[in-house]
Amino acid sequence: MLNLSDLIIYNPQVNSFNELIDAVRKCASDGEIHLQFDVKPDYRDTPRNWEWKLERAFYQGDKR
């Protein structure tokens, strides 16, 4: 299981919510099967529906 906080900590090059979406997609395509939302992303462009957007990105993986 991957915690969102770990993903953010281990990817300091991610500086926006859109970049976080790309990182989430990469984890999913690399075989990660669970993502837990243990923190709210603290980026200026984090939308209100951030959980839904990250969940969708995770389940779609790299199938944009």
PQR file with spaces between the fields and no chain letter, atoms N, CA, C, O and H, PARSE charges and radii, in Angstrom:
ATOM       1  N    MET     1       0.843   -1.174    0.000 -0.4000 1.5000
ATOM       2  CA   MET     1       0.000    0.000    0.000 -0.0000 2.0000
ATOM       3  C    MET     1       0.892    1.241    0.000  0.5500 1.7000
ATOM       4  O    MET     1       1.868    1.328    0.745 -0.5500 1.4000
ATOM       5  N    LEU     2       0.539    2.172   -0.831 -0.4000 1.5000
ATOM       6  CA   LEU     2       1.282    3.423   -0.943 -0.0000 2.0000
ATOM       7  C    LEU     2       0.478    4.546   -0.299  0.5500 1.7000
ATOM       8  O    LEU     2      -0.674    4.785   -0.661 -0.5500 1.4000
ATOM       9  H    LEU     2      -0.254    2.102   -1.436  0.4000 1.0000
ATOM      10  N    ASN     3       1.091    5.227    0.651 -0.4000 1.5000
ATOM      11  CA   ASN     3       0.464    6.407    1.244 -0.0000 2.0000
ATOM      12  C    ASN     3       0.776    7.610    0.384  0.5500 1.7000
ATOM      13  O    ASN     3       1.886    7.737   -0.133 -0.5500 1.4000
ATOM      14  H    ASN     3       2.027    5.033    0.945  0.4000 1.0000
ATOM      15  N    LEU     4      -0.185    8.488    0.226 -0.4000 1.5000
ATOM      16  CA   LEU     4       0.021    9.698   -0.551 -0.0000 2.0000
ATOM      17  C    LEU     4       1.158   10.528    0.040  0.5500 1.7000
ATOM      18  O    LEU     4       1.933   11.134   -0.700 -0.5500 1.4000
ATOM      19  H    LEU     4      -1.087    8.385    0.646  0.4000 1.0000
ATOM      20  N    SER     5       1.260   10.559    1.355 -0.4000 1.5000
ATOM      21  CA   SER     5       2.340   11.323    1.993 -0.0000 2.0000
ATOM      22  C    SER     5       3.708   10.782    1.574  0.5500 1.7000
ATOM      23  O    SER     5       4.629   11.563    1.339 -0.5500 1.4000
ATOM      24  H    SER     5       0.631   10.067    1.956  0.4000 1.0000
ATOM      25  N    ASP     6       3.853    9.461    1.476 -0.4000 1.5000
ATOM      26  CA   ASP     6       5.122    8.877    1.037 -0.0000 2.0000
ATOM      27  C    ASP     6       5.435    9.257   -0.404  0.5500 1.7000
ATOM      28  O    ASP     6       6.577    9.574   -0.739 -0.5500 1.4000
ATOM      29  H    ASP     6       3.105    8.827    1.666  0.4000 1.0000
ATOM      30  N    LEU     7       4.426    9.224   -1.241 -0.4000 1.5000
ATOM      31  CA   LEU     7       4.613    9.594   -2.638 -0.0000 2.0000
ATOM      32  C    LEU     7       5.102   11.040   -2.750  0.5500 1.7000
ATOM      33  O    LEU     7       5.991   11.340   -3.546 -0.5500 1.4000
ATOM      34  H    LEU     7       3.498    8.967   -0.969  0.4000 1.0000
ATOM      35  N    ILE     8       4.527   11.914   -1.962 -0.4000 1.5000
ATOM      36  CA   ILE     8       4.927   13.331   -1.979 -0.0000 2.0000
ATOM      37  C    ILE     8       6.348   13.495   -1.422  0.5500 1.7000
ATOM      38  O    ILE     8       7.157   14.226   -1.992 -0.5500 1.4000
ATOM      39  H    ILE     8       3.805   11.670   -1.315  0.4000 1.0000
ATOM      40  N    ILE     9       6.647   12.822   -0.320 -0.4000 1.5000
ATOM      41  CA   ILE     9       7.971   12.935    0.306 -0.0000 2.0000
ATOM      42  C    ILE     9       9.074   12.414   -0.611  0.5500 1.7000
ATOM      43  O    ILE     9      10.128   13.039   -0.734 -0.5500 1.4000
ATOM      44  H    ILE     9       5.990   12.228    0.143  0.4000 1.0000
ATOM      45  N    TYR    10       8.834   11.275   -1.251 -0.4000 1.5000
ATOM      46  CA   TYR    10       9.868   10.644   -2.078 -0.0000 2.0000
ATOM      47  C    TYR    10       9.970   11.225   -3.483  0.5500 1.7000
ATOM      48  O    TYR    10      10.790   10.773   -4.281 -0.5500 1.4000
ATOM      49  H    TYR    10       7.978   10.768   -1.150  0.4000 1.0000
ATOM      50  N    ASN    11       9.148   12.218   -3.790 -0.4000 1.5000
ATOM      51  CA   ASN    11       9.194   12.882   -5.090 -0.0000 2.0000
ATOM      52  C    ASN    11       9.242   14.393   -4.905  0.5500 1.7000
ATOM      53  O    ASN    11       8.294   15.091   -5.267 -0.5500 1.4000
ATOM      54  H    ASN    11       8.481   12.585   -3.141  0.4000 1.0000
ATOM      55  N    PRO    12      10.342   14.909   -4.342 -0.5600 1.5000
ATOM      56  CA   PRO    12      10.427   16.349   -4.067  0.2800 2.0000
ATOM      57  C    PRO    12      10.413   17.214   -5.325  0.5500 1.7000
ATOM      58  O    PRO    12      10.200   18.423   -5.238 -0.5500 1.4000
ATOM      59  N    GLN    13      10.636   16.617   -6.481 -0.4000 1.5000
ATOM      60  CA   GLN    13      10.602   17.368   -7.733 -0.0000 2.0000
ATOM      61  C    GLN    13       9.169   17.721   -8.143  0.5500 1.7000
ATOM      62  O    GLN    13       8.968   18.558   -9.023 -0.5500 1.4000
ATOM      63  H    GLN    13      10.810   15.634   -6.552  0.4000 1.0000
ATOM      64  N    VAL    14       8.179   17.094   -7.518 -0.4000 1.5000
ATOM      65  CA   VAL    14       6.774   17.387   -7.813 -0.0000 2.0000
ATOM      66  C    VAL    14       6.407   18.703   -7.126  0.5500 1.7000
ATOM      67  O    VAL    14       6.486   18.824   -5.903 -0.5500 1.4000
ATOM      68  H    VAL    14       8.342   16.414   -6.803  0.4000 1.0000
ATOM      69  N    ASN    15       6.002   19.692   -7.940 -0.4000 1.5000
ATOM      70  CA   ASN    15       5.722   21.028   -7.406 -0.0000 2.0000
ATOM      71  C    ASN    15       4.312   21.520   -7.672  0.5500 1.7000
ATOM      72  O    ASN    15       3.985   22.665   -7.359 -0.5500 1.4000
ATOM      73  H    ASN    15       5.938   19.594   -8.933  0.4000 1.0000
ATOM      74  N    SER    16       3.475   20.671   -8.247 -0.4000 1.5000
ATOM      75  CA   SER    16       2.102   21.087   -8.531 -0.0000 2.0000
ATOM      76  C    SER    16       1.191   19.873   -8.485  0.5500 1.7000
ATOM      77  O    SER    16       1.651   18.732   -8.519 -0.5500 1.4000
ATOM      78  H    SER    16       3.741   19.741   -8.502  0.4000 1.0000
ATOM      79  N    PHE    17      -0.086   20.131   -8.409 -0.4000 1.5000
ATOM      80  CA   PHE    17      -1.056   19.046   -8.376 -0.0000 2.0000
ATOM      81  C    PHE    17      -1.025   18.255   -9.678  0.5500 1.7000
ATOM      82  O    PHE    17      -1.149   17.031   -9.656 -0.5500 1.4000
ATOM      83  H    PHE    17      -0.460   21.058   -8.382  0.4000 1.0000
ATOM      84  N    ASN    18      -0.867   18.921  -10.790 -0.4000 1.5000
ATOM      85  CA   ASN    18      -0.814   18.210  -12.073 -0.0000 2.0000
ATOM      86  C    ASN    18       0.402   17.286  -12.149  0.5500 1.7000
ATOM      87  O    ASN    18       0.315   16.196  -12.715 -0.5500 1.4000
ATOM      88  H    ASN    18      -0.767   19.916  -10.808  0.4000 1.0000
ATOM      89  N    GLU    19       1.514   17.706  -11.594 -0.4000 1.5000
ATOM      90  CA   GLU    19       2.687   16.839  -11.547 -0.0000 2.0000
ATOM      91  C    GLU    19       2.445   15.656  -10.604  0.5500 1.7000
ATOM      92  O    GLU    19       2.935   14.552  -10.844 -0.5500 1.4000
ATOM      93  H    GLU    19       1.585   18.591  -11.135  0.4000 1.0000
ATOM      94  N    LEU    20       1.689   15.895   -9.536 -0.4000 1.5000
ATOM      95  CA   LEU    20       1.340   14.811   -8.615 -0.0000 2.0000
ATOM      96  C    LEU    20       0.469   13.775   -9.319  0.5500 1.7000
ATOM      97  O    LEU    20       0.640   12.574   -9.112 -0.5500 1.4000
ATOM      98  H    LEU    20       1.291   16.791   -9.341  0.4000 1.0000
ATOM      99  N    ILE    21      -0.452   14.231  -10.141 -0.4000 1.5000
ATOM     100  CA   ILE    21      -1.287   13.307  -10.915 -0.0000 2.0000
ATOM     101  C    ILE    21      -0.402   12.415  -11.786  0.5500 1.7000
ATOM     102  O    ILE    21      -0.634   11.209  -11.872 -0.5500 1.4000
ATOM     103  H    ILE    21      -0.591   15.207  -10.310  0.4000 1.0000
ATOM     104  N    ASP    22       0.599   12.991  -12.424 -0.4000 1.5000
ATOM     105  CA   ASP    22       1.525   12.197  -13.244 -0.0000 2.0000
ATOM     106  C    ASP    22       2.271   11.173  -12.393  0.5500 1.7000
ATOM     107  O    ASP    22       2.461   10.035  -12.823 -0.5500 1.4000
ATOM     108  H    ASP    22       0.788   13.971  -12.354  0.4000 1.0000
ATOM     109  N    ALA    23       2.693   11.560  -11.202 -0.4000 1.5000
ATOM     110  CA   ALA    23       3.401   10.639  -10.312 -0.0000 2.0000
ATOM     111  C    ALA    23       2.486    9.503   -9.859  0.5500 1.7000
ATOM     112  O    ALA    23       2.921    8.357   -9.748 -0.5500 1.4000
ATOM     113  H    ALA    23       2.539   12.485  -10.852  0.4000 1.0000
ATOM     114  N    VAL    24       1.229    9.820   -9.602 -0.4000 1.5000
ATOM     115  CA   VAL    24       0.252    8.798   -9.214 -0.0000 2.0000
ATOM     116  C    VAL    24       0.032    7.819  -10.371  0.5500 1.7000
ATOM     117  O    VAL    24      -0.021    6.607  -10.161 -0.5500 1.4000
ATOM     118  H    VAL    24       0.875   10.751   -9.693  0.4000 1.0000
ATOM     119  N    ARG    25      -0.094    8.337  -11.567 -0.4000 1.5000
ATOM     120  CA   ARG    25      -0.258    7.464  -12.745 -0.0000 2.0000
ATOM     121  C    ARG    25       0.938    6.536  -12.912  0.5500 1.7000
ATOM     122  O    ARG    25       0.779    5.359  -13.236 -0.5500 1.4000
ATOM     123  H    ARG    25      -0.052    9.321  -11.737  0.4000 1.0000
ATOM     124  N    LYS    26       2.134    7.071  -12.691 -0.4000 1.5000
ATOM     125  CA   LYS    26       3.342    6.256  -12.832 -0.0000 2.0000
ATOM     126  C    LYS    26       3.360    5.130  -11.806  0.5500 1.7000
ATOM     127  O    LYS    26       3.699    3.995  -12.141 -0.5500 1.4000
ATOM     128  H    LYS    26       2.263    8.027  -12.428  0.4000 1.0000
ATOM     129  N    CYS    27       3.004    5.426  -10.570 -0.4000 1.5000
ATOM     130  CA   CYS    27       2.961    4.380   -9.540 -0.0000 2.0000
ATOM     131  C    CYS    27       1.976    3.285   -9.918  0.5500 1.7000
ATOM     132  O    CYS    27       2.258    2.098   -9.752 -0.5500 1.4000
ATOM     133  H    CYS    27       2.729    6.347  -10.297  0.4000 1.0000
ATOM     134  N    ALA    28       0.833    3.688  -10.421 -0.4000 1.5000
ATOM     135  CA   ALA    28      -0.177    2.705  -10.827 -0.0000 2.0000
ATOM     136  C    ALA    28       0.332    1.848  -11.978  0.5500 1.7000
ATOM     137  O    ALA    28       0.147    0.631  -11.975 -0.5500 1.4000
ATOM     138  H    ALA    28       0.604    4.652  -10.556  0.4000 1.0000
ATOM     139  N    SER    29       0.966    2.467  -12.949 -0.4000 1.5000
ATOM     140  CA   SER    29       1.472    1.706  -14.092 -0.0000 2.0000
ATOM     141  C    SER    29       2.676    0.842  -13.712  0.5500 1.7000
ATOM     142  O    SER    29       2.981   -0.134  -14.397 -0.5500 1.4000
ATOM     143  H    SER    29       1.117    3.456  -12.951  0.4000 1.0000
ATOM     144  N    ASP    30       3.363    1.201  -12.617 -0.4000 1.5000
ATOM     145  CA   ASP    30       4.491    0.397  -12.131 -0.0000 2.0000
ATOM     146  C    ASP    30       4.031   -0.791  -11.286  0.5500 1.7000
ATOM     147  O    ASP    30       4.856   -1.587  -10.839 -0.5500 1.4000
ATOM     148  H    ASP    30       3.116    1.994  -12.060  0.4000 1.0000
ATOM     149  N    GLY    31       2.719   -0.917  -11.065 -0.4000 1.5000
ATOM     150  CA   GLY    31       2.199   -2.091  -10.377 -0.0000 2.0000
ATOM     151  C    GLY    31       1.649   -1.874   -8.983  0.5500 1.7000
ATOM     152  O    GLY    31       1.191   -2.826   -8.352 -0.5500 1.4000
ATOM     153  H    GLY    31       2.048   -0.270  -11.429  0.4000 1.0000
ATOM     154  N    GLU    32       1.682   -0.652   -8.486 -0.4000 1.5000
ATOM     155  CA   GLU    32       1.109   -0.378   -7.162 -0.0000 2.0000
ATOM     156  C    GLU    32      -0.398   -0.642   -7.236  0.5500 1.7000
ATOM     157  O    GLU    32      -1.049   -0.244   -8.202 -0.5500 1.4000
ATOM     158  H    GLU    32       2.055    0.121   -8.999  0.4000 1.0000
ATOM     159  N    ILE    33      -0.957   -1.315   -6.217 -0.4000 1.5000
ATOM     160  CA   ILE    33      -2.379   -1.662   -6.302 -0.0000 2.0000
ATOM     161  C    ILE    33      -3.264   -0.928   -5.296  0.5500 1.7000
ATOM     162  O    ILE    33      -4.489   -0.961   -5.420 -0.5500 1.4000
ATOM     163  H    ILE    33      -0.429   -1.639   -5.432  0.4000 1.0000
ATOM     164  N    HIS    34      -2.667   -0.268   -4.304 -0.4000 1.5000
ATOM     165  CA   HIS    34      -3.453    0.486   -3.317 -0.0000 2.0000
ATOM     166  C    HIS    34      -2.807    1.843   -3.086  0.5500 1.7000
ATOM     167  O    HIS    34      -1.587    1.963   -2.979 -0.5500 1.4000
ATOM     168  H    HIS    34      -1.673   -0.242   -4.204  0.4000 1.0000
ATOM     169  N    LEU    35      -3.656    2.859   -3.012 -0.4000 1.5000
ATOM     170  CA   LEU    35      -3.197    4.210   -2.685 -0.0000 2.0000
ATOM     171  C    LEU    35      -4.088    4.744   -1.576  0.5500 1.7000
ATOM     172  O    LEU    35      -5.309    4.799   -1.719 -0.5500 1.4000
ATOM     173  H    LEU    35      -4.647    2.761   -3.099  0.4000 1.0000
ATOM     174  N    GLN    36      -3.475    5.134   -0.484 -0.4000 1.5000
ATOM     175  CA   GLN    36      -4.228    5.661    0.650 -0.0000 2.0000
ATOM     176  C    GLN    36      -4.035    7.164    0.736  0.5500 1.7000
ATOM     177  O    GLN    36      -2.908    7.655    0.680 -0.5500 1.4000
ATOM     178  H    GLN    36      -2.482    5.090   -0.368  0.4000 1.0000
ATOM     179  N    PHE    37      -5.139    7.895    0.872 -0.4000 1.5000
ATOM     180  CA   PHE    37      -5.096    9.350    0.989 -0.0000 2.0000
ATOM     181  C    PHE    37      -4.978    9.717    2.463  0.5500 1.7000
ATOM     182  O    PHE    37      -5.986    9.933    3.135 -0.5500 1.4000
ATOM     183  H    PHE    37      -6.055    7.496    0.918  0.4000 1.0000
ATOM     184  N    ASP    38      -3.760    9.786    2.958 -0.4000 1.5000
ATOM     185  CA   ASP    38      -3.542   10.088    4.366 -0.0000 2.0000
ATOM     186  C    ASP    38      -3.275   11.569    4.632  0.5500 1.7000
ATOM     187  O    ASP    38      -3.271   12.006    5.783 -0.5500 1.4000
ATOM     188  H    ASP    38      -2.941    9.610    2.412  0.4000 1.0000
ATOM     189  N    VAL    39      -3.054   12.331    3.577 -0.4000 1.5000
ATOM     190  CA   VAL    39      -2.866   13.785    3.692 -0.0000 2.0000
ATOM     191  C    VAL    39      -3.505   14.464    2.487  0.5500 1.7000
ATOM     192  O    VAL    39      -3.725   13.847    1.445 -0.5500 1.4000
ATOM     193  H    VAL    39      -3.058   11.976    2.642  0.4000 1.0000
ATOM     194  N    LYS    40      -3.795   15.746    2.658 -0.4000 1.5000
ATOM     195  CA   LYS    40      -4.256   16.552    1.522 -0.0000 2.0000
ATOM     196  C    LYS    40      -3.030   17.195    0.892  0.5500 1.7000
ATOM     197  O    LYS    40      -2.218   17.795    1.597 -0.5500 1.4000
ATOM     198  H    LYS    40      -3.616   16.247    3.505  0.4000 1.0000
ATOM     199  N    PRO    41      -2.883   17.080   -0.429 -0.5600 1.5000
ATOM     200  CA   PRO    41      -1.733   17.713   -1.088  0.2800 2.0000
ATOM     201  C    PRO    41      -1.748   19.227   -0.869  0.5500 1.7000
ATOM     202  O    PRO    41      -2.790   19.871   -0.991 -0.5500 1.4000
ATOM     203  N    ASP    42      -0.597   19.778   -0.550 -0.4000 1.5000
ATOM     204  CA   ASP    42      -0.494   21.203   -0.221 -0.0000 2.0000
ATOM     205  C    ASP    42       0.136   21.976   -1.383  0.5500 1.7000
ATOM     206  O    ASP    42       1.182   22.608   -1.230 -0.5500 1.4000
ATOM     207  H    ASP    42       0.250   19.255   -0.451  0.4000 1.0000
ATOM     208  N    TYR    43      -0.511   21.913   -2.530 -0.4000 1.5000
ATOM     209  CA   TYR    43      -0.048   22.659   -3.703 -0.0000 2.0000
ATOM     210  C    TYR    43      -1.046   23.778   -3.981  0.5500 1.7000
ATOM     211  O    TYR    43      -2.230   23.647   -3.670 -0.5500 1.4000
ATOM     212  H    TYR    43      -1.360   21.399   -2.654  0.4000 1.0000
ATOM     213  N    ARG    44      -0.582   24.856   -4.553 -0.4000 1.5000
ATOM     214  CA   ARG    44      -1.462   26.003   -4.838 -0.0000 2.0000
ATOM     215  C    ARG    44      -2.626   25.617   -5.745  0.5500 1.7000
ATOM     216  O    ARG    44      -3.721   26.166   -5.622 -0.5500 1.4000
ATOM     217  H    ARG    44       0.379   24.963   -4.805  0.4000 1.0000
ATOM     218  N    ASP    45      -2.388   24.673   -6.656 -0.4000 1.5000
ATOM     219  CA   ASP    45      -3.414   24.335   -7.630 -0.0000 2.0000
ATOM     220  C    ASP    45      -4.227   23.089   -7.246  0.5500 1.7000
ATOM     221  O    ASP    45      -4.899   22.510   -8.099 -0.5500 1.4000
ATOM     222  H    ASP    45      -1.498   24.228   -6.755  0.4000 1.0000
ATOM     223  N    THR    46      -4.172   22.671   -5.973 -0.4000 1.5000
ATOM     224  CA   THR    46      -4.959   21.513   -5.540 -0.0000 2.0000
ATOM     225  C    THR    46      -6.443   21.881   -5.557  0.5500 1.7000
ATOM     226  O    THR    46      -6.862   22.809   -4.864 -0.5500 1.4000
ATOM     227  H    THR    46      -3.626   23.142   -5.280  0.4000 1.0000
ATOM     228  N    PRO    47      -7.239   21.153   -6.349 -0.5600 1.5000
ATOM     229  CA   PRO    47      -8.662   21.466   -6.438  0.2800 2.0000
ATOM     230  C    PRO    47      -9.449   20.893   -5.259  0.5500 1.7000
ATOM     231  O    PRO    47      -8.941   20.070   -4.497 -0.5500 1.4000
ATOM     232  N    ARG    48     -10.672   21.334   -5.127 -0.4000 1.5000
ATOM     233  CA   ARG    48     -11.540   20.825   -4.061 -0.0000 2.0000
ATOM     234  C    ARG    48     -11.767   19.330   -4.182  0.5500 1.7000
ATOM     235  O    ARG    48     -11.816   18.620   -3.178 -0.5500 1.4000
ATOM     236  H    ARG    48     -11.084   22.002   -5.746  0.4000 1.0000
ATOM     237  N    ASN    49     -11.904   18.854   -5.411 -0.4000 1.5000
ATOM     238  CA   ASN    49     -12.185   17.435   -5.630 -0.0000 2.0000
ATOM     239  C    ASN    49     -10.895   16.638   -5.873  0.5500 1.7000
ATOM     240  O    ASN    49     -10.865   15.734   -6.707 -0.5500 1.4000
ATOM     241  H    ASN    49     -11.864   19.431   -6.226  0.4000 1.0000
ATOM     242  N    TRP    50      -9.848   16.980   -5.146 -0.4000 1.5000
ATOM     243  CA   TRP    50      -8.535   16.371   -5.340 -0.0000 2.0000
ATOM     244  C    TRP    50      -8.560   14.863   -5.145  0.5500 1.7000
ATOM     245  O    TRP    50      -7.875   14.140   -5.868 -0.5500 1.4000
ATOM     246  H    TRP    50      -9.873   17.715   -4.468  0.4000 1.0000
ATOM     247  N    GLU    51      -9.339   14.372   -4.177 -0.4000 1.5000
ATOM     248  CA   GLU    51      -9.384   12.927   -3.929 -0.0000 2.0000
ATOM     249  C    GLU    51      -9.912   12.189   -5.150  0.5500 1.7000
ATOM     250  O    GLU    51      -9.352   11.175   -5.567 -0.5500 1.4000
ATOM     251  H    GLU    51      -9.895   14.960   -3.589  0.4000 1.0000
ATOM     252  N    TRP    52     -10.983   12.702   -5.712 -0.4000 1.5000
ATOM     253  CA   TRP    52     -11.586   12.074   -6.889 -0.0000 2.0000
ATOM     254  C    TRP    52     -10.605   12.075   -8.061  0.5500 1.7000
ATOM     255  O    TRP    52     -10.461   11.076   -8.765 -0.5500 1.4000
ATOM     256  H    TRP    52     -11.438   13.526   -5.374  0.4000 1.0000
ATOM     257  N    LYS    53      -9.941   13.196   -8.257 -0.4000 1.5000
ATOM     258  CA   LYS    53      -9.000   13.301   -9.384 -0.0000 2.0000
ATOM     259  C    LYS    53      -7.816   12.348   -9.224  0.5500 1.7000
ATOM     260  O    LYS    53      -7.390   11.721  -10.194 -0.5500 1.4000
ATOM     261  H    LYS    53     -10.058   14.008   -7.685  0.4000 1.0000
ATOM     262  N    LEU    54      -7.282   12.235   -8.005 -0.4000 1.5000
ATOM     263  CA   LEU    54      -6.170   11.316   -7.788 -0.0000 2.0000
ATOM     264  C    LEU    54      -6.621    9.862   -7.900  0.5500 1.7000
ATOM     265  O    LEU    54      -5.896    9.025   -8.437 -0.5500 1.4000
ATOM     266  H    LEU    54      -7.628   12.744   -7.217  0.4000 1.0000
ATOM     267  N    GLU    55      -7.787    9.569   -7.405 -0.4000 1.5000
ATOM     268  CA   GLU    55      -8.307    8.200   -7.517 -0.0000 2.0000
ATOM     269  C    GLU    55      -8.489    7.823   -8.983  0.5500 1.7000
ATOM     270  O    GLU    55      -8.117    6.724   -9.394 -0.5500 1.4000
ATOM     271  H    GLU    55      -8.376   10.250   -6.968  0.4000 1.0000
ATOM     272  N    ARG    56      -9.050    8.712   -9.756 -0.4000 1.5000
ATOM     273  CA   ARG    56      -9.241    8.455  -11.183 -0.0000 2.0000
ATOM     274  C    ARG    56      -7.893    8.253  -11.887  0.5500 1.7000
ATOM     275  O    ARG    56      -7.748    7.340  -12.700 -0.5500 1.4000
ATOM     276  H    ARG    56      -9.353    9.605   -9.422  0.4000 1.0000
ATOM     277  N    ALA    57      -6.918    9.096  -11.577 -0.4000 1.5000
ATOM     278  CA   ALA    57      -5.586    8.960  -12.179 -0.0000 2.0000
ATOM     279  C    ALA    57      -4.955    7.632  -11.793  0.5500 1.7000
ATOM     280  O    ALA    57      -4.309    6.989  -12.621 -0.5500 1.4000
ATOM     281  H    ALA    57      -7.035    9.838  -10.917  0.4000 1.0000
ATOM     282  N    PHE    58      -5.135    7.216  -10.545 -0.4000 1.5000
ATOM     283  CA   PHE    58      -4.553    5.967  -10.075 -0.0000 2.0000
ATOM     284  C    PHE    58      -5.158    4.763  -10.800  0.5500 1.7000
ATOM     285  O    PHE    58      -4.435    3.866  -11.233 -0.5500 1.4000
ATOM     286  H    PHE    58      -5.660    7.738   -9.873  0.4000 1.0000
ATOM     287  N    TYR    59      -6.476    4.747  -10.928 -0.4000 1.5000
ATOM     288  CA   TYR    59      -7.117    3.597  -11.566 -0.0000 2.0000
ATOM     289  C    TYR    59      -6.967    3.586  -13.075  0.5500 1.7000
ATOM     290  O    TYR    59      -7.069    2.530  -13.699 -0.5500 1.4000
ATOM     291  H    TYR    59      -7.064    5.476  -10.576  0.4000 1.0000
ATOM     292  N    GLN    60      -6.729    4.729  -13.662 -0.4000 1.5000
ATOM     293  CA   GLN    60      -6.477    4.769  -15.109 -0.0000 2.0000
ATOM     294  C    GLN    60      -5.028    4.431  -15.414  0.5500 1.7000
ATOM     295  O    GLN    60      -4.721    3.959  -16.508 -0.5500 1.4000
ATOM     296  H    GLN    60      -6.646    5.587  -13.155  0.4000 1.0000
ATOM     297  N    GLY    61      -4.138    4.666  -14.465 -0.4000 1.5000
ATOM     298  CA   GLY    61      -2.723    4.396  -14.687 -0.0000 2.0000
ATOM     299  C    GLY    61      -2.212    5.233  -15.847  0.5500 1.7000
ATOM     300  O    GLY    61      -2.450    6.439  -15.899 -0.5500 1.4000
ATOM     301  H    GLY    61      -4.388    5.050  -13.576  0.4000 1.0000
ATOM     302  N    ASP    62      -1.522    4.608  -16.761 -0.4000 1.5000
ATOM     303  CA   ASP    62      -0.984    5.358  -17.899 -0.0000 2.0000
ATOM     304  C    ASP    62      -1.887    5.268  -19.121  0.5500 1.7000
ATOM     305  O    ASP    62      -1.437    5.508  -20.241 -0.5500 1.4000
ATOM     306  H    ASP    62      -1.328    3.627  -16.719  0.4000 1.0000
ATOM     307  N    LYS    63      -3.163    4.922  -18.916 -0.4000 1.5000
ATOM     308  CA   LYS    63      -4.132    4.804  -20.024 -0.0000 2.0000
ATOM     309  C    LYS    63      -4.909    6.093  -20.227  0.5500 1.7000
ATOM     310  O    LYS    63      -6.137    6.070  -20.145 -0.5500 1.4000
ATOM     311  H    LYS    63      -3.528    4.727  -18.005  0.4000 1.0000
ATOM     312  N    ARG    64      -4.274    7.181  -20.480 -0.4000 1.5000
ATOM     313  CA   ARG    64      -4.944    8.485  -20.623 -0.0000 2.0000
ATOM     314  C    ARG    64      -5.897    8.514  -21.749  0.5500 1.7000
ATOM     315  O    ARG    64      -6.533    9.539  -21.992 -0.5500 1.4000
ATOM     316  H    ARG    64      -3.276    7.199  -20.547  0.4000 1.0000
